[in-house]
């Protein structure tokens, strides 16, 4: 492109032919520095009066055009440990070099509430008692105690623990059916996975873990499933996972309306304390 540059303090203009790019360089200078520390002469008119402020580079002029802009006049402002010069040009005076070293010290203060820190310190070594259970956790435990039963073959059964909510499950059969068709297409191109999938479901039928629905309808919740493969496993390379988080047409899933119940496993801290009680650990 063809551009024209003009001095801000002189009646000088110059035409240049340039190439356009997205960015020439980072901000120049990299950070703000105090202009007063340079002790510039008062009668000098700078081509860029705000040279001390970080700004993007708008134009990079080649060496030939740069030399044509230089005129007589140079002022040496160098000091101990740095070089600094003022050079007169047709665009005005330009400044180049380093700046005097700035010795600065910053203090960082951290204000802490010792009371809260002490509470956290003592809570680490304290073995707390039973935590207060929420109303839902208590309801879930009561539901389990009232509905759990043992069958004649030794297996235990318990009813699903639904939350007390006005949100209900909607229709889920159509979405589960689409997921089933997608799964069948995947199994059709993987014979090994299909055979293992069929073997697992035949085992479910034999153990009576599932049974055929004689009259399927839109009531209830249809749960899709998929395979998770783990080739490095020596026992179970294929595992079938049932997705109870699939949303029905009301935006609710089976997991959304079931109570999760309290955590019955001991915390890791208690395991560590119990481990230290042993004579050898």
Number of C-alpha atoms within 10 A of each C-alpha: 7 8 9 9 12 13 16 14 14 12 9 12 12 13 11 13 9 13 8 8 6 5 10 12 10 11 12 14 14 12 10 12 16 11 14 7 11 15 8 14 10 6 6 12 16 21 19 15 13 10 17 15 16 15 15 14 13 8 12 11 11 10 9 8 12 11 11 10 14 16 14 8 10 14 14 10 19 16 12 7 9 12 14 16 15 20 17 21 20 19 23 22 21 19 19 12 11 15 18 16 10 9 5 5 6 5 4 6 6 4 6 8 7 9 9 9 11 10 10 12 11 10 11 10 10 10 11 9 6 6 6 8 11 11 8 15 16 14 18 21 14 12 16 17 11 11 12 11 14 10 8 7 6 8 8 10 12 13 11 14 18 16 15 11 8 7 12 13 19 18 19 22 20 13 16 20 14 12 15 16 11 12 16 13 10 13 16 11 10 11 11 10 17 17 11 16 17 11 12 15 14 14 12 13 13 11 10 9 10 12 10 7 7 6 5 9 10 11 11 13 18 20 20 20 15 15 17 11 13 12 10 8 9 7 8 10 14 16 14 14 11 12 16 15 13 20 21 20 14 12 13 18 21 21 14 18 18 15 17 14 16 13 8 6 6 8 9 9 13 12 10 10 12 10 12 11 9 8 6 6 6
